[in-house]
Amino acid sequence: MKYAIISDIHSNLESLEEVLREIDERGAERVVCLGDIVGYNANPNECIELVRERNIACIMGNHDAAASSLESLDYFNYAARSALIWTNRQLRERNRRFLAGLPEQKMIDSDFLMVHGSPLDRDTYLLSHYEALGQFPYLEERGVNSCFFGHSHRPVLYSYDSEVVGEGLECHQLKKETYYLINPGSVGQPRDGDPRASFLLFDSDTFQIEVIRLDYDVNKTAKKVFAAGLDPILGERLYLGI
Ligand code: ZN
């Protein structure tokens, strides 16, 4: 099965549409999303509705949880928090219910596990190989070889023995006998210094992954952020990929 794995859309409709177009062109059979459909940018309803229309299997990110319930906002910085309050006001009731009902984790067939922050906790950032190492015993216990995670907005692959970023990750052959934690990067707010949208393809038969970066209309998204009265820093960071 050829999967497309996307994450951290964050209400960025232009990048989501561009990514879905590319996914269709590449013939992926199934699309899954690792959470944070909303937050930061200006098209929460449109992004949720597109995800639902496309039947994309999705789990709950911390922004999805906070935007739908307005609980635990203390953990967010000022710009993120004000965008969550704005998002909560914009959400159509059926979309709010959809976000609130998302599962925390999801196993896709027996091929891989989807989590948002880390296998042990939705809100924990995995930002180094060292931090990833503490998670592998849990995967081993559950017999899960491949786990995809989001939250940090940076494409990266961790295995027991290595960390791979950048060029090595464009196309990477996985080994069946080891354990992996893999981040596809962010569709709607990349943070690795590259402003292009990021996602990945995973072929569960050949065990290959490919990380794809795509240009989209950053100007259009940023202008919507400014026009909505969201913190301008949220529009400006899109140009820089930070
Ligand atoms: Zn996020």
Residues whose N, C-alpha, C, O or C-beta is under 5 A from the ligand:
A	BS01	ZN	D8 D36 H151
